[in-house]
Structure formats: structure tokens, C-alpha cells
Amino acid sequence: MSDLEPRGPQAAATAAPTVLGGRGLVGAQPVRELLAPRETALGGSTVVRRLLPNLGRRMVGAWCFVDHYGPDDIADEPGMQVPPHPHIGLQTVSWLHQGEVLHRDSLGSLQAVRPRELGLMTSGRAISHSEESPRPHARYLHGAQLWVALPDAHRHTAPTFEHHPDLPHVTAAGLDARLILGELDGTRSPGTTYSPLMGADLTLTEGSDVRLPLERDFEYAVLTMDGLTEVDGVRLAPGSMLYLGSGRTELPLRALADGSLLLLGGEPFEERIVMWWNFIGRTDEEIRQAREAWMEGSTFGEVHGYDGTRLAAPELPALPLKARGRVR
Ligand code: MN
């Protein structure tokens, strides 16, 4: 039997979230912290709202980067155009609700990623890739770009790209949960993971009132993609991210309108990391070496077929980069 049963008619009181908290310890307890987005221009016509890393809150499990974009009308725009660029030490998840992104990488992959399909790239020790809206493309583009930090034991692994078009679902009254990574209620994504974590795309119909089973040892956050929902009593509009802390065995969700959420969770990531540009390492020296290798054209291979020049790395700061933990 599933834990995903309707909660019944009782109304949850609306709870007030903490705004931009997270400067303290994570603590093994449930919290409700609203993370404010920061707008950043990406390639092409795409402006993203960056939710992780955020002021005071850098990670949720091994999830270390969350950008939300759209829905954008790109009928007369180039859409997303991110030229070839390198990565080390992480996995990227391209997750769409509308539109299509064409992925190319230095392994020779050429893959269209469509709504609710998993495009999972494991950079391991070195990879380069590009992402673009195909031409012609659908009118609307809406999605999220997510990164997962690789633990030290796996970050030098060989690069791979996986495409999983048919992800498993968990369903309950008013809920359809698609597993992006990891497991929910006994159903598991085929995507390769390297630390205990999960990600799910939750579609809720108006009026649904459910409790999702959670792992007590995981910390969690939700990102609202569409609609109006109450997560543990906090009302969330699209583009909002609510950090939930840990120590929870279930999560109350109510849909005030049809909508969808991304649920991200994982064991708190205890390693200190250096995150700069598209690199995740452990030391300043490692990041400087990766930048130099990219700029001189070694190590990261070639991306073929992208119509444009590859990205140049920005200048490094004069002071050494410092390894940081999951909270500032
Ligand atoms: Mn990338």
C-alpha cells in the first residue's frame, strides 16, 4: 500500500515562512525558509532565476545549483543558446515543462531533451557541452537547470550522458509524481546517482491534499513551477523555493489550483567544495588548473555542430577561492 493517501478535508493553517534564513546550522529539524531568486542572463534570450546557491543556503543534499526559467514566449527569439563550456565534479539535469533543448557534448552525444524527460550528464573529471533551443522551436520554453555535486570518491569518474525519456511515476488521488533521480515511495529513477538524494516532478490537480512520504535523514526543498500550492502550510507562487530542513517523515501538500512542483532532497552534503563558474573542485589550485586547461583547449574535448564559438572562462578573482560548506 502506498503512503500517498488523500489527507481528507481538514484545512491546514497557513504558516508564515522564514525569509532568507539559513545562516545557522541545518539542524535535524523541519524548517520553512523561503529562498529569494536572483535574476541572471544566460545565453540567447534566456533570463534565469537562480535559487541555489542562495544567500545563506548553498545546497540541498548534493543539489548545489538550481535555475528556473520561463515560461518564456520564444516564438521570435533564439531561445536558449548556451555555447560549448566545460564542467568538472558535477552532474547536470536538464528538466523541461515546455519546449525542447538540444544537448551536444564532447562524448559525441546529440540529444533532444523534451518535457519531463531526464537528460543527465555526469561530468566526472572533465566534459564540455552546449545547450540550445532547436531551430525551429516550440513557442514556449519553461524548465529548470539543476546541478548535483559529485562526492570526492566519484568526482574523477569518466564522463557520461544518459537520456531517460520514460521515467517511472508514483500516483495517488490528485498527484502524479515522476522520479527524476533517486526514490520516492518505493519507486526509483533509472538515472545514475553517486550520493543519497532524490528529485521528483509533482503534478497536482486543484483541490488535491496529500502527504508525501519523506526520508527523515534527508533535507528537502520544493520549487514551484506552476500553479498555486501550499507546502507544509506555506503558500507558494511559481518560481518560489521553500527550504524544508530535515527530520521529516512526510510532507503535506495542498493544491489551490492545478500546478506542479519539483521536490529535491538528499543527505546533507558534508564535504566542503569550491564552486566557481562551471567547475566544482576542492581547492583553488584545482579550479585554476581546470580554467587553464579549458582556455588552452586541452582536457575537455570538442563539442561538434554548435553554431557559434565556445564560451571563454571569466577572470579568476585575485584572492584564492575557498572551499565552503552547504551553508555560509
Ligand atoms: Mn553546462
py3Dmol code that shows the C-alpha trace and the ligand (Angstrom):
import py3Dmol

protein = """\
ATOM      1  CA  MET A   1       0.000   0.000   0.000  1.00  0.00           C
ATOM      2  CA  SER A   2       1.106   3.484  -0.720  1.00  0.00           C
ATOM      3  CA  ASP A   3       1.646   6.182   1.885  1.00  0.00           C
ATOM      4  CA  LEU A   4       0.279   8.595  -0.660  1.00  0.00           C
ATOM      5  CA  GLU A   5      -3.271   8.715   0.588  1.00  0.00           C
ATOM      6  CA  PRO A   6      -5.515  11.761   0.459  1.00  0.00           C
ATOM      7  CA  ARG A   7      -5.434  13.637   3.725  1.00  0.00           C
ATOM      8  CA  GLY A   8      -9.127  14.291   3.983  1.00  0.00           C
ATOM      9  CA  PRO A   9     -10.946  17.569   4.259  1.00  0.00           C
ATOM     10  CA  GLN A  10      -9.145  19.179   7.207  1.00  0.00           C
ATOM     11  CA  ALA A  11      -7.711  22.563   6.322  1.00  0.00           C
ATOM     12  CA  ALA A  12      -4.097  23.301   7.235  1.00  0.00           C
ATOM     13  CA  ALA A  13      -3.464  26.676   8.813  1.00  0.00           C
ATOM     14  CA  THR A  14      -1.408  28.931   6.594  1.00  0.00           C
ATOM     15  CA  ALA A  15       2.089  29.158   8.036  1.00  0.00           C
ATOM     16  CA  ALA A  16       4.491  32.055   7.758  1.00  0.00           C
ATOM     17  CA  PRO A  17       7.874  31.112   6.261  1.00  0.00           C
ATOM     18  CA  THR A  18      11.217  32.474   7.390  1.00  0.00           C
ATOM     19  CA  VAL A  19      12.587  34.812   4.747  1.00  0.00           C
ATOM     20  CA  LEU A  20      16.214  34.245   3.788  1.00  0.00           C
ATOM     21  CA  GLY A  21      17.190  32.310   6.841  1.00  0.00           C
ATOM     22  CA  GLY A  22      19.710  29.537   6.781  1.00  0.00           C
ATOM     23  CA  ARG A  23      22.696  31.301   8.247  1.00  0.00           C
ATOM     24  CA  GLY A  24      22.676  28.937  11.178  1.00  0.00           C
ATOM     25  CA  LEU A  25      23.221  25.213  11.228  1.00  0.00           C
ATOM     26  CA  VAL A  26      20.959  22.963   9.208  1.00  0.00           C
ATOM     27  CA  GLY A  27      19.830  21.168  12.348  1.00  0.00           C
ATOM     28  CA  ALA A  28      17.945  17.902  12.201  1.00  0.00           C
ATOM     29  CA  GLN A  29      14.602  19.616  12.249  1.00  0.00           C
ATOM     30  CA  PRO A  30      11.915  20.794   9.888  1.00  0.00           C
ATOM     31  CA  VAL A  31      12.121  24.458   8.879  1.00  0.00           C
ATOM     32  CA  ARG A  32      10.343  26.640   6.329  1.00  0.00           C
ATOM     33  CA  GLU A  33      12.760  29.052   4.664  1.00  0.00           C
ATOM     34  CA  LEU A  34      11.711  30.979   1.590  1.00  0.00           C
ATOM     35  CA  LEU A  35      14.673  31.415  -0.789  1.00  0.00           C
ATOM     36  CA  ALA A  36      14.507  34.543  -2.929  1.00  0.00           C
ATOM     37  CA  PRO A  37      15.506  34.151  -6.603  1.00  0.00           C
ATOM     38  CA  ARG A  38      18.228  36.243  -8.252  1.00  0.00           C
ATOM     39  CA  GLU A  39      17.822  37.032 -11.973  1.00  0.00           C
ATOM     40  CA  THR A  40      20.787  36.156 -14.204  1.00  0.00           C
ATOM     41  CA  ALA A  41      21.125  36.382 -18.009  1.00  0.00           C
ATOM     42  CA  LEU A  42      22.004  33.133 -19.741  1.00  0.00           C
ATOM     43  CA  GLY A  43      22.915  32.708 -23.418  1.00  0.00           C
ATOM     44  CA  GLY A  44      20.395  33.696 -26.119  1.00  0.00           C
ATOM     45  CA  SER A  45      17.223  35.339 -24.858  1.00  0.00           C
ATOM     46  CA  THR A  46      17.000  33.337 -21.643  1.00  0.00           C
ATOM     47  CA  VAL A  47      16.923  35.016 -18.254  1.00  0.00           C
ATOM     48  CA  VAL A  48      17.014  32.584 -15.346  1.00  0.00           C
ATOM     49  CA  ARG A  49      16.027  32.916 -11.702  1.00  0.00           C
ATOM     50  CA  ARG A  50      18.826  31.439  -9.585  1.00  0.00           C
ATOM     51  CA  LEU A  51      17.586  29.774  -6.409  1.00  0.00           C
ATOM     52  CA  LEU A  52      20.714  27.816  -5.435  1.00  0.00           C
ATOM     53  CA  PRO A  53      23.301  28.752  -4.381  1.00  0.00           C
ATOM     54  CA  ASN A  54      21.455  31.370  -2.349  1.00  0.00           C
ATOM     55  CA  LEU A  55      22.237  33.754   0.447  1.00  0.00           C
ATOM     56  CA  GLY A  56      22.917  31.522   3.427  1.00  0.00           C
ATOM     57  CA  ARG A  57      21.833  28.309   1.736  1.00  0.00           C
ATOM     58  CA  ARG A  58      24.183  26.744  -0.763  1.00  0.00           C
ATOM     59  CA  MET A  59      22.988  23.145  -1.112  1.00  0.00           C
ATOM     60  CA  VAL A  60      20.076  20.776  -0.548  1.00  0.00           C
ATOM     61  CA  GLY A  61      21.656  17.345  -0.218  1.00  0.00           C
ATOM     62  CA  ALA A  62      24.107  17.189  -3.133  1.00  0.00           C
ATOM     63  CA  TRP A  63      21.878  19.534  -5.196  1.00  0.00           C
ATOM     64  CA  CYS A  64      24.065  22.622  -5.462  1.00  0.00           C
ATOM     65  CA  PHE A  65      22.611  24.668  -8.307  1.00  0.00           C
ATOM     66  CA  VAL A  66      19.015  25.420  -9.296  1.00  0.00           C
ATOM     67  CA  ASP A  67      17.984  27.806 -12.077  1.00  0.00           C
ATOM     68  CA  HIS A  68      14.325  28.235 -13.033  1.00  0.00           C
ATOM     69  CA  TYR A  69      13.427  29.798 -16.384  1.00  0.00           C
ATOM     70  CA  GLY A  70      10.226  30.659 -18.196  1.00  0.00           C
ATOM     71  CA  PRO A  71       7.591  30.110 -19.243  1.00  0.00           C
ATOM     72  CA  ASP A  72       9.008  32.405 -21.954  1.00  0.00           C
ATOM     73  CA  ASP A  73       7.445  33.117 -25.341  1.00  0.00           C
ATOM     74  CA  ILE A  74      10.423  32.491 -27.641  1.00  0.00           C
ATOM     75  CA  ALA A  75       8.474  32.413 -30.934  1.00  0.00           C
ATOM     76  CA  ASP A  76      10.540  35.343 -32.270  1.00  0.00           C
ATOM     77  CA  GLU A  77      13.620  34.769 -30.082  1.00  0.00           C
ATOM     78  CA  PRO A  78      16.641  32.466 -30.261  1.00  0.00           C
ATOM     79  CA  GLY A  79      15.529  30.855 -27.005  1.00  0.00           C
ATOM     80  CA  MET A  80      18.295  29.125 -25.095  1.00  0.00           C
ATOM     81  CA  GLN A  81      21.740  29.363 -26.672  1.00  0.00           C
ATOM     82  CA  VAL A  82      24.496  28.208 -24.330  1.00  0.00           C
ATOM     83  CA  PRO A  83      27.724  27.697 -26.315  1.00  0.00           C
ATOM     84  CA  PRO A  84      30.228  24.921 -25.518  1.00  0.00           C
ATOM     85  CA  HIS A  85      31.570  25.187 -21.971  1.00  0.00           C
ATOM     86  CA  PRO A  86      33.350  22.812 -19.576  1.00  0.00           C
ATOM     87  CA  HIS A  87      32.354  21.083 -16.324  1.00  0.00           C
ATOM     88  CA  ILE A  88      34.177  19.148 -13.623  1.00  0.00           C
ATOM     89  CA  GLY A  89      32.947  17.487 -10.435  1.00  0.00           C
ATOM     90  CA  LEU A  90      29.189  17.515 -11.018  1.00  0.00           C
ATOM     91  CA  GLN A  91      26.118  16.155 -12.779  1.00  0.00           C
ATOM     92  CA  THR A  92      23.709  18.364 -14.712  1.00  0.00           C
ATOM     93  CA  VAL A  93      19.984  17.707 -15.036  1.00  0.00           C
ATOM     94  CA  SER A  94      18.068  19.419 -17.846  1.00  0.00           C
ATOM     95  CA  TRP A  95      14.395  19.407 -16.868  1.00  0.00           C
ATOM     96  CA  LEU A  96      11.693  20.872 -19.062  1.00  0.00           C
ATOM     97  CA  HIS A  97       7.990  21.530 -18.720  1.00  0.00           C
ATOM     98  CA  GLN A  98       7.619  23.225 -22.110  1.00  0.00           C
ATOM     99  CA  GLY A  99       9.824  23.401 -25.193  1.00  0.00           C
ATOM    100  CA  GLU A 100      12.884  21.384 -26.122  1.00  0.00           C
ATOM    101  CA  VAL A 101      16.638  21.650 -25.544  1.00  0.00           C
ATOM    102  CA  LEU A 102      19.223  20.147 -27.855  1.00  0.00           C
ATOM    103  CA  HIS A 103      22.214  18.785 -25.916  1.00  0.00           C
ATOM    104  CA  ARG A 104      25.624  18.243 -27.540  1.00  0.00           C
ATOM    105  CA  ASP A 105      28.735  17.105 -25.694  1.00  0.00           C
ATOM    106  CA  SER A 106      32.374  16.141 -26.097  1.00  0.00           C
ATOM    107  CA  LEU A 107      31.438  12.434 -25.919  1.00  0.00           C
ATOM    108  CA  GLY A 108      29.642  12.924 -29.245  1.00  0.00           C
ATOM    109  CA  SER A 109      26.134  12.929 -27.739  1.00  0.00           C
ATOM    110  CA  LEU A 110      23.451  14.764 -29.716  1.00  0.00           C
ATOM    111  CA  GLN A 111      20.145  14.509 -27.882  1.00  0.00           C
ATOM    112  CA  ALA A 112      16.884  16.439 -27.871  1.00  0.00           C
ATOM    113  CA  VAL A 113      15.508  16.619 -24.320  1.00  0.00           C
ATOM    114  CA  ARG A 114      11.735  17.107 -24.148  1.00  0.00           C
ATOM    115  CA  PRO A 115       9.344  17.891 -21.300  1.00  0.00           C
ATOM    116  CA  ARG A 116       9.661  15.533 -18.312  1.00  0.00           C
ATOM    117  CA  GLU A 117      12.461  13.518 -19.910  1.00  0.00           C
ATOM    118  CA  LEU A 118      15.725  13.184 -17.996  1.00  0.00           C
ATOM    119  CA  GLY A 119      18.879  14.492 -19.658  1.00  0.00           C
ATOM    120  CA  LEU A 120      21.570  13.606 -17.105  1.00  0.00           C
ATOM    121  CA  MET A 121      25.195  14.487 -17.771  1.00  0.00           C
ATOM    122  CA  THR A 122      27.891  13.284 -15.397  1.00  0.00           C
ATOM    123  CA  SER A 123      30.951  15.448 -15.958  1.00  0.00           C
ATOM    124  CA  GLY A 124      33.217  13.328 -13.805  1.00  0.00           C
ATOM    125  CA  ARG A 125      36.781  14.546 -14.319  1.00  0.00           C
ATOM    126  CA  ALA A 126      36.037  16.577 -17.495  1.00  0.00           C
ATOM    127  CA  ILE A 127      33.374  17.147 -20.133  1.00  0.00           C
ATOM    128  CA  SER A 128      32.196  20.011 -22.333  1.00  0.00           C
ATOM    129  CA  HIS A 129      28.719  20.555 -23.741  1.00  0.00           C
ATOM    130  CA  SER A 130      26.331  23.030 -25.350  1.00  0.00           C
ATOM    131  CA  GLU A 131      22.583  23.517 -24.953  1.00  0.00           C
ATOM    132  CA  GLU A 132      20.332  25.219 -27.476  1.00  0.00           C
ATOM    133  CA  SER A 133      16.734  25.685 -28.457  1.00  0.00           C
ATOM    134  CA  PRO A 134      16.490  23.912 -31.822  1.00  0.00           C
ATOM    135  CA  ARG A 135      15.502  25.868 -34.935  1.00  0.00           C
ATOM    136  CA  PRO A 136      12.608  25.950 -35.482  1.00  0.00           C
ATOM    137  CA  HIS A 137      11.373  25.539 -31.942  1.00  0.00           C
ATOM    138  CA  ALA A 138       8.161  25.447 -29.922  1.00  0.00           C
ATOM    139  CA  ARG A 139       6.702  28.776 -28.841  1.00  0.00           C
ATOM    140  CA  TYR A 140       7.200  28.365 -25.079  1.00  0.00           C
ATOM    141  CA  LEU A 141      10.246  27.415 -23.045  1.00  0.00           C
ATOM    142  CA  HIS A 142       9.887  26.541 -19.375  1.00  0.00           C
ATOM    143  CA  GLY A 143      12.245  24.476 -17.264  1.00  0.00           C
ATOM    144  CA  ALA A 144      14.938  24.135 -14.665  1.00  0.00           C
ATOM    145  CA  GLN A 145      18.660  23.540 -14.826  1.00  0.00           C
ATOM    146  CA  LEU A 146      19.959  21.586 -11.850  1.00  0.00           C
ATOM    147  CA  TRP A 147      23.407  20.501 -10.708  1.00  0.00           C
ATOM    148  CA  VAL A 148      24.402  17.722  -8.340  1.00  0.00           C
ATOM    149  CA  ALA A 149      27.840  17.841  -6.678  1.00  0.00           C
ATOM    150  CA  LEU A 150      29.768  14.581  -7.008  1.00  0.00           C
ATOM    151  CA  PRO A 151      31.271  13.259  -3.770  1.00  0.00           C
ATOM    152  CA  ASP A 152      35.060  13.074  -3.627  1.00  0.00           C
ATOM    153  CA  ALA A 153      35.075   9.298  -4.153  1.00  0.00           C
ATOM    154  CA  HIS A 154      33.322   9.664  -7.542  1.00  0.00           C
ATOM    155  CA  ARG A 155      34.232  13.064  -8.899  1.00  0.00           C
ATOM    156  CA  HIS A 156      37.092  11.777 -11.053  1.00  0.00           C
ATOM    157  CA  THR A 157      34.911   9.178 -12.776  1.00  0.00           C
ATOM    158  CA  ALA A 158      34.668   9.024 -16.590  1.00  0.00           C
ATOM    159  CA  PRO A 159      32.143  11.426 -18.138  1.00  0.00           C
ATOM    160  CA  THR A 160      28.787  10.012 -19.307  1.00  0.00           C
ATOM    161  CA  PHE A 161      25.489  11.245 -20.722  1.00  0.00           C
ATOM    162  CA  GLU A 162      22.181   9.494 -20.046  1.00  0.00           C
ATOM    163  CA  HIS A 163      18.807  10.157 -21.602  1.00  0.00           C
ATOM    164  CA  HIS A 164      15.781   8.567 -19.918  1.00  0.00           C
ATOM    165  CA  PRO A 165      12.604   9.507 -21.815  1.00  0.00           C
ATOM    166  CA  ASP A 166      10.197   7.330 -19.798  1.00  0.00           C
ATOM    167  CA  LEU A 167      10.630   7.915 -16.099  1.00  0.00           C
ATOM    168  CA  PRO A 168       8.648   5.944 -13.520  1.00  0.00           C
ATOM    169  CA  HIS A 169       5.672   7.549 -11.754  1.00  0.00           C
ATOM    170  CA  VAL A 170       4.052   7.346  -8.355  1.00  0.00           C
ATOM    171  CA  THR A 171       0.370   8.231  -8.368  1.00  0.00           C
ATOM    172  CA  ALA A 172      -2.251   8.989  -5.729  1.00  0.00           C
ATOM    173  CA  ALA A 173      -5.518  10.906  -5.749  1.00  0.00           C
ATOM    174  CA  GLY A 174      -4.753  14.281  -7.356  1.00  0.00           C
ATOM    175  CA  LEU A 175      -0.992  13.585  -7.590  1.00  0.00           C
ATOM    176  CA  ASP A 176       1.328  12.279 -10.279  1.00  0.00           C
ATOM    177  CA  ALA A 177       4.981  12.194  -9.166  1.00  0.00           C
ATOM    178  CA  ARG A 178       7.654  11.487 -11.760  1.00  0.00           C
ATOM    179  CA  LEU A 179      11.025  10.369 -10.418  1.00  0.00           C
ATOM    180  CA  ILE A 180      13.890  12.484 -11.785  1.00  0.00           C
ATOM    181  CA  LEU A 181      16.571  10.920  -9.586  1.00  0.00           C
ATOM    182  CA  GLY A 182      16.542   8.612  -6.594  1.00  0.00           C
ATOM    183  CA  GLU A 183      13.444   7.178  -4.957  1.00  0.00           C
ATOM    184  CA  LEU A 184      10.014   8.192  -3.695  1.00  0.00           C
ATOM    185  CA  ASP A 185       7.540   5.801  -2.050  1.00  0.00           C
ATOM    186  CA  GLY A 186       9.396   2.739  -3.344  1.00  0.00           C
ATOM    187  CA  THR A 187       9.678   3.889  -6.967  1.00  0.00           C
ATOM    188  CA  ARG A 188      13.144   4.649  -8.316  1.00  0.00           C
ATOM    189  CA  SER A 189      14.507   6.675 -11.249  1.00  0.00           C
ATOM    190  CA  PRO A 190      16.917   4.876 -13.603  1.00  0.00           C
ATOM    191  CA  GLY A 191      19.253   7.909 -13.503  1.00  0.00           C
ATOM    192  CA  THR A 192      22.691   7.199 -12.005  1.00  0.00           C
ATOM    193  CA  THR A 193      23.355   8.804  -8.627  1.00  0.00           C
ATOM    194  CA  TYR A 194      26.511   8.970  -6.539  1.00  0.00           C
ATOM    195  CA  SER A 195      25.148  10.069  -3.168  1.00  0.00           C
ATOM    196  CA  PRO A 196      21.830   9.514  -1.328  1.00  0.00           C
ATOM    197  CA  LEU A 197      19.480  12.018  -2.982  1.00  0.00           C
ATOM    198  CA  MET A 198      16.177  12.314  -4.795  1.00  0.00           C
ATOM    199  CA  GLY A 199      14.353  14.621  -7.165  1.00  0.00           C
ATOM    200  CA  ALA A 200      10.719  14.354  -8.284  1.00  0.00           C
ATOM    201  CA  ASP A 201       8.379  16.343 -10.507  1.00  0.00           C
ATOM    202  CA  LEU A 202       4.989  16.545  -8.802  1.00  0.00           C
ATOM    203  CA  THR A 203       1.839  17.343 -10.786  1.00  0.00           C
ATOM    204  CA  LEU A 204      -1.115  18.251  -8.555  1.00  0.00           C
ATOM    205  CA  THR A 205      -4.723  18.800  -9.549  1.00  0.00           C
ATOM    206  CA  GLU A 206      -6.730  21.573  -7.932  1.00  0.00           C
ATOM    207  CA  GLY A 207      -8.101  20.524  -4.571  1.00  0.00           C
ATOM    208  CA  SER A 208      -5.634  17.686  -4.017  1.00  0.00           C
ATOM    209  CA  ASP A 209      -4.468  17.282  -0.440  1.00  0.00           C
ATOM    210  CA  VAL A 210      -1.754  14.662   0.072  1.00  0.00           C
ATOM    211  CA  ARG A 211       1.146  13.760   2.346  1.00  0.00           C
ATOM    212  CA  LEU A 212       4.303  12.640   0.596  1.00  0.00           C
ATOM    213  CA  PRO A 213       6.493  10.149   2.467  1.00  0.00           C
ATOM    214  CA  LEU A 214       9.966  11.600   3.129  1.00  0.00           C
ATOM    215  CA  GLU A 215      13.290  10.275   4.480  1.00  0.00           C
ATOM    216  CA  ARG A 216      13.968  11.549   7.983  1.00  0.00           C
ATOM    217  CA  ASP A 217      17.721  11.880   7.297  1.00  0.00           C
ATOM    218  CA  PHE A 218      17.317  13.895   4.086  1.00  0.00           C
ATOM    219  CA  GLU A 219      16.997  17.656   3.857  1.00  0.00           C
ATOM    220  CA  TYR A 220      14.465  18.877   1.272  1.00  0.00           C
ATOM    221  CA  ALA A 221      13.332  21.879  -0.727  1.00  0.00           C
ATOM    222  CA  VAL A 222      10.495  22.462  -3.186  1.00  0.00           C
ATOM    223  CA  LEU A 223      10.458  24.709  -6.245  1.00  0.00           C
ATOM    224  CA  THR A 224       7.050  25.748  -7.590  1.00  0.00           C
ATOM    225  CA  MET A 225       6.935  25.501 -11.376  1.00  0.00           C
ATOM    226  CA  ASP A 226       3.237  26.260 -11.998  1.00  0.00           C
ATOM    227  CA  GLY A 227       0.035  26.928 -10.119  1.00  0.00           C
ATOM    228  CA  LEU A 228      -0.604  27.769  -6.508  1.00  0.00           C
ATOM    229  CA  THR A 229       0.212  25.257  -3.797  1.00  0.00           C
ATOM    230  CA  GLU A 230       0.573  25.082  -0.049  1.00  0.00           C
ATOM    231  CA  VAL A 231       3.629  23.174   1.065  1.00  0.00           C
ATOM    232  CA  ASP A 232       3.580  22.412   4.796  1.00  0.00           C
ATOM    233  CA  GLY A 233       1.114  25.287   5.119  1.00  0.00           C
ATOM    234  CA  VAL A 234       3.221  27.825   3.175  1.00  0.00           C
ATOM    235  CA  ARG A 235       1.511  29.245   0.098  1.00  0.00           C
ATOM    236  CA  LEU A 236       3.890  29.277  -2.872  1.00  0.00           C
ATOM    237  CA  ALA A 237       3.576  31.063  -6.214  1.00  0.00           C
ATOM    238  CA  PRO A 238       5.539  29.916  -9.318  1.00  0.00           C
ATOM    239  CA  GLY A 239       9.290  30.492  -9.082  1.00  0.00           C
ATOM    240  CA  SER A 240       9.354  30.218  -5.276  1.00  0.00           C
ATOM    241  CA  MET A 241      11.677  27.839  -3.486  1.00  0.00           C
ATOM    242  CA  LEU A 242      10.995  26.709   0.058  1.00  0.00           C
ATOM    243  CA  TYR A 243      13.748  25.009   2.058  1.00  0.00           C
ATOM    244  CA  LEU A 244      12.228  22.443   4.422  1.00  0.00           C
ATOM    245  CA  GLY A 245      15.168  21.228   6.522  1.00  0.00           C
ATOM    246  CA  SER A 246      15.324  17.608   7.653  1.00  0.00           C
ATOM    247  CA  GLY A 247      13.769  15.347  10.277  1.00  0.00           C
ATOM    248  CA  ARG A 248      10.525  14.972   8.350  1.00  0.00           C
ATOM    249  CA  THR A 249       8.771  11.698   7.557  1.00  0.00           C
ATOM    250  CA  GLU A 250       6.047  13.286   5.466  1.00  0.00           C
ATOM    251  CA  LEU A 251       5.224  16.497   3.637  1.00  0.00           C
ATOM    252  CA  PRO A 252       1.701  17.956   3.464  1.00  0.00           C
ATOM    253  CA  LEU A 253       0.818  19.362   0.024  1.00  0.00           C
ATOM    254  CA  ARG A 254      -2.378  21.125  -0.998  1.00  0.00           C
ATOM    255  CA  ALA A 255      -3.097  22.385  -4.494  1.00  0.00           C
ATOM    256  CA  LEU A 256      -5.160  25.572  -4.573  1.00  0.00           C
ATOM    257  CA  ALA A 257      -5.007  25.387  -8.381  1.00  0.00           C
ATOM    258  CA  ASP A 258      -3.629  22.853 -10.845  1.00  0.00           C
ATOM    259  CA  GLY A 259       0.107  23.051 -10.513  1.00  0.00           C
ATOM    260  CA  SER A 260       3.496  21.403 -10.382  1.00  0.00           C
ATOM    261  CA  LEU A 261       6.454  21.349  -8.024  1.00  0.00           C
ATOM    262  CA  LEU A 262       9.965  19.996  -8.058  1.00  0.00           C
ATOM    263  CA  LEU A 263      10.872  18.229  -4.825  1.00  0.00           C
ATOM    264  CA  LEU A 264      14.632  17.999  -4.240  1.00  0.00           C
ATOM    265  CA  GLY A 265      16.213  16.190  -1.321  1.00  0.00           C
ATOM    266  CA  GLY A 266      19.241  14.335  -0.101  1.00  0.00           C
ATOM    267  CA  GLU A 267      21.523  13.568   2.795  1.00  0.00           C
ATOM    268  CA  PRO A 268      23.219  16.803   3.850  1.00  0.00           C
ATOM    269  CA  PHE A 269      26.452  17.009   1.811  1.00  0.00           C
ATOM    270  CA  GLU A 270      29.242  17.157   4.358  1.00  0.00           C
ATOM    271  CA  GLU A 271      32.205  17.781   2.041  1.00  0.00           C
ATOM    272  CA  ARG A 272      33.403  21.332   1.577  1.00  0.00           C
ATOM    273  CA  ILE A 273      33.534  22.294  -2.088  1.00  0.00           C
ATOM    274  CA  VAL A 274      34.875  25.074  -4.264  1.00  0.00           C
ATOM    275  CA  MET A 275      32.255  26.110  -6.819  1.00  0.00           C
ATOM    276  CA  TRP A 276      33.385  28.599  -9.440  1.00  0.00           C
ATOM    277  CA  TRP A 277      31.879  29.197 -12.887  1.00  0.00           C
ATOM    278  CA  ASN A 278      31.143  25.705 -14.260  1.00  0.00           C
ATOM    279  CA  PHE A 279      33.580  23.865 -12.031  1.00  0.00           C
ATOM    280  CA  ILE A 280      33.238  22.094  -8.707  1.00  0.00           C
ATOM    281  CA  GLY A 281      36.501  21.147  -7.048  1.00  0.00           C
ATOM    282  CA  ARG A 282      38.045  21.041  -3.608  1.00  0.00           C
ATOM    283  CA  THR A 283      40.925  23.519  -3.891  1.00  0.00           C
ATOM    284  CA  ASP A 284      41.726  26.852  -5.512  1.00  0.00           C
ATOM    285  CA  GLU A 285      44.584  25.233  -7.418  1.00  0.00           C
ATOM    286  CA  GLU A 286      42.324  22.608  -8.945  1.00  0.00           C
ATOM    287  CA  ILE A 287      39.908  25.256 -10.226  1.00  0.00           C
ATOM    288  CA  ARG A 288      42.765  27.349 -11.660  1.00  0.00           C
ATOM    289  CA  GLN A 289      44.105  24.278 -13.482  1.00  0.00           C
ATOM    290  CA  ALA A 290      40.668  23.447 -14.913  1.00  0.00           C
ATOM    291  CA  ARG A 291      40.249  27.026 -16.143  1.00  0.00           C
ATOM    292  CA  GLU A 292      43.683  26.998 -17.758  1.00  0.00           C
ATOM    293  CA  ALA A 293      43.029  23.648 -19.458  1.00  0.00           C
ATOM    294  CA  TRP A 294      39.761  24.976 -20.926  1.00  0.00           C
ATOM    295  CA  MET A 295      41.371  28.211 -22.115  1.00  0.00           C
ATOM    296  CA  GLU A 296      44.271  26.377 -23.804  1.00  0.00           C
ATOM    297  CA  GLY A 297      41.889  23.827 -25.384  1.00  0.00           C
ATOM    298  CA  SER A 298      43.084  20.686 -23.605  1.00  0.00           C
ATOM    299  CA  THR A 299      41.347  18.068 -21.391  1.00  0.00           C
ATOM    300  CA  PHE A 300      37.696  18.901 -22.159  1.00  0.00           C
ATOM    301  CA  GLY A 301      37.382  17.530 -25.714  1.00  0.00           C
ATOM    302  CA  GLU A 302      35.388  19.072 -28.544  1.00  0.00           C
ATOM    303  CA  VAL A 303      31.681  19.775 -28.976  1.00  0.00           C
ATOM    304  CA  HIS A 304      30.773  19.342 -32.634  1.00  0.00           C
ATOM    305  CA  GLY A 305      27.968  21.016 -34.547  1.00  0.00           C
ATOM    306  CA  TYR A 306      27.182  24.018 -32.339  1.00  0.00           C
ATOM    307  CA  ASP A 307      26.759  27.115 -34.495  1.00  0.00           C
ATOM    308  CA  GLY A 308      28.942  29.565 -32.596  1.00  0.00           C
ATOM    309  CA  THR A 309      32.133  29.925 -30.616  1.00  0.00           C
ATOM    310  CA  ARG A 310      32.768  28.307 -27.276  1.00  0.00           C
ATOM    311  CA  LEU A 311      32.495  30.259 -24.037  1.00  0.00           C
ATOM    312  CA  ALA A 312      35.598  31.896 -22.606  1.00  0.00           C
ATOM    313  CA  ALA A 313      36.098  31.459 -18.872  1.00  0.00           C
ATOM    314  CA  PRO A 314      35.777  34.618 -16.786  1.00  0.00           C
ATOM    315  CA  GLU A 315      38.796  36.002 -14.937  1.00  0.00           C
ATOM    316  CA  LEU A 316      39.529  34.362 -11.636  1.00  0.00           C
ATOM    317  CA  PRO A 317      39.479  36.531  -8.512  1.00  0.00           C
ATOM    318  CA  ALA A 318      42.891  37.652  -7.281  1.00  0.00           C
ATOM    319  CA  LEU A 319      42.384  36.064  -3.877  1.00  0.00           C
ATOM    320  CA  PRO A 320      42.357  32.256  -3.610  1.00  0.00           C
ATOM    321  CA  LEU A 321      38.955  30.579  -3.811  1.00  0.00           C
ATOM    322  CA  LYS A 322      37.909  28.982  -0.533  1.00  0.00           C
ATOM    323  CA  ALA A 323      36.175  25.659  -0.009  1.00  0.00           C
ATOM    324  CA  ARG A 324      32.770  26.149   1.580  1.00  0.00           C
ATOM    325  CA  GLY A 325      30.168  24.007   3.247  1.00  0.00           C
ATOM    326  CA  ARG A 326      26.495  23.723   2.478  1.00  0.00           C
ATOM    327  CA  VAL A 327      25.634  26.838   4.479  1.00  0.00           C
ATOM    328  CA  ARG A 328      27.662  30.016   4.536  1.00  0.00           C
TER     329      ARG A 328
END
"""
ligand_1 = """\
1
MN
Mn 26.514 23.304 -18.534
"""
view = py3Dmol.view(width=600, height=400)
view.addModel(protein, "pdb")
view.setStyle({"model": 0}, {"cartoon": {"style": "trace"}})
view.addModel(ligand_1, "xyz")
view.setStyle({"model": 1}, {"stick": {}})
view.zoomTo()
view.show()
